[in-house]
């Protein structure tokens, strides 16, 4: 009996239902299929191959997974090493900053005593009857101390550039005045070597450029100093020019050229690299860090300018740097006689005329020499001085005086002290309600130090070594009562206000241009004062403060500085601020009137 469940049998029976011809054909095909079916239905070899393939893929997957695991482990290890390296780098930067802060403090603190006591010896002693050798000794102390200060400043500038912590403070500045100030400073040195120092203008030059005057001086000072140092005979020439770059921009060009020993060819390619000296055995006696030109390059490039050098050994060197200016800046062409350098008046070590009688001052500093020096300076001015050797005692004594209703008018606070730092001490005093000025006195001059002092509650920030004149200027600006007294005194001063440089021929053309610009600046100040625009007032008095001193108007500088501090710190009553602003504008008016009268008298005399 047919097996109905057999597929072959089912196929065969299906074919029986057809026609006879078809049946025969189907039977033949069925026979062929019967012979093929065992092979068609036997899939075991294919299954075995598929299983082998799957197993192979599993092996590959396991191998790849293992490799990925190892790669992940390696990557994680590298990431860990990178984090550790980053942490080590951060720690190294922190250690470097700590080292620099410590080095700056430890060098600047004794310099405060050296320079301060040298000044007192000069001022308090019978200097007019002193032997010339003694005066030279004092000068040598000051000169070498200043050189040491320059070295530490160069090192700190260099490290700030490397850590991107350096900031410029550009303002509208008269470039020719800056150049003359630097040239005048080096005239004596040049003359002592028999070297001629000259200033030349090859094109009309701008009245004003936007630059950081301090850094401009630093660049030019370094170049002129090097030129004179390495020139034993001949000339050092400072050439000035303007060069148009595009239709909308131009640059101010300064060239310092000398006839000195030149720079060897093998040193010229690295002359702007740090810790590099331009000369070898023939100048081994010269001193310095080898950072000056490197800092100059970074200062110039940070300002958007360029600096290049050309030199021939035995012939001389030429350094050229540029400062960007706008093409529409007013220009003028100085005459030859207007570019004659005159030796500046010798600097005086005189204490400013400040009367601190009835003022009580607290000095907090851990250095005995600094405390004694400051106490002597303030006591001479009539102040009642109290000192503390650490922050904890300084806070306690200041708060005790405040509770006794005899608060200190002024606190001078050293920031870096063992135990309680000046930052913590200042914050503590502010938290306890002490509102009088606290001035940070610190040898730390790195980026962020000033802001850290202000954030702690200090009124302003001064750096060591201490400049006596700057110290008293700060007190005048921060003590409203003292400023009030000075304002009353100023009401009785003569109205005539003549520039201290009006008798100096080299400054006459510069002074003329300055006075021509002054009325517009004065009108801007009055408009800003009427409108109550403090930002505009601050900008204008800042410009007045920076330019008036250069053009021989210290009284205007003093008034502008007081206004600037009052506006910036916002710690003066509005009435007092307006009174000081009015005093400033009246001084400027007086200067303008005096200048016009002087010119009228001069014209009448010539007629």
Order of alpha helices (4+ residues) and beta strands (2+ residues): alpha-alpha-alpha-alpha-beta-alpha-beta-beta-beta-alpha-beta-beta-alpha-alpha-beta-beta-beta-beta-alpha-beta-alpha-beta-alpha-beta-alpha-beta-alpha-alpha-alpha-alpha-alpha-alpha
